[in-house]
Amino acid sequence: MLNLSPPRALTFPVSLVLIGLAVASLYMRIPTVGPTVVKFSTWFIVAAYAVLALGVVTKSL
């Protein structure tokens, strides 16, 4: 059985930034990282979920 814990204070905002970039790239132009985020928006969403899931499963992330 997994021992779940809340994610650390840095893990949750990192996940929010990744998902925010992916969603924002659908509706507006992002000047610096925009083309990369638009090209890989699905992977940004997957990465945000993976970071959050790892943060819940492990205590050190």
N, C-alpha and C positions, 0 to 999 in steps of 0.2 A: 504494500500500500504506500502511496506517495504521501510524504509530509509536505503539505502546501503551506506557503507563507506569503505574506503580502510582498509585492516587489519593492525594491529599495527606492529611495527618493529620486534617484537619477534615472532609473530604468523606465518608470512610467512616463516622464516627460519625453524621453528619447522616442518611445513608442508613439506618443502623440505627435511629435514633430514629423516622424516618418509618414504616418497616416494623413496628417495635415498637408504635407507636401503633395502626396498622391491625389488627394481630393481637390486641393486648390489648383493643381495643374489641369484639372478638367474644366475649370471655369474661368481661369485667368492666366495671363502670361507671367511667368516667374523669370526675371531677367538673367540671373547668373546660372542657376542649375536647371532651368526650365526644360530645355530639350532633352536632357538626360532623364528627368523625372517623367516627362510625357512618354518617352520611349519605353521606360521600365516601370510604369505606374503600378502594374499588377505585382511586380516583384517588391516594390516599396510597401505595398499592403501586406504581402506575405512576410516580409522582414519585420514589419511592425508587430504583427501577430506573434511571430517567432520570438522576438525580443521580450514581449510581454509574457508569453508562455514560459520561456526560460527563467524570467524573473520570478515567476510564481513557484516554479518547481525547485529552483536552486536558491540557497540562502545567500550566496556570494554575488549574485548578479543583480 
